[in-house]
Amino acid sequence: MIKQGSIVKAKAGRDKDGFFVVIRMEGKYAFIADGKRRKVQLPKKKKLIHLQKTNSLAEKYSTNREIKNTIREFGGL
């Protein structure tokens, strides 16, 4: 189950194969950011079926720098 703070991989679209952190959830959509191209202030709205769950959670994801560092440590950047 994908939830807020999850690290996910995009399976479709322009950002395919990129890693992101889920900023918030709204029904069957997740708002994702990577801190670089997709900022926390303007996250990408993506359907849950287009996201692949990893078994990792971001502890801090309130700033772009925290998200970039989390994804870098995870091995996505």
C-alpha positions, 0 to 999 in steps of 0.5 A: 500500500502506497502512503504518504512518505513512501518512496516510489518508482514511476512506471509510466509517463515522462518521469518513467523509472525515476524515484519520488517521495509521496507528498500527499494522497488524494483518493486514487492519486498521489502527489509526488516530488523528487526535489529537483525537477518536481519540487515540493511546492508543485508536486506531480499528480500521478495515478497510483497504478502508474507507481511502483511501491518500494519498501522504503519510507522517507523520514523527512520530506518537507523540503526539496533538499531533504527529498533529494538527500533521501532519494540519493541515499536510496540510490535513485539519483 
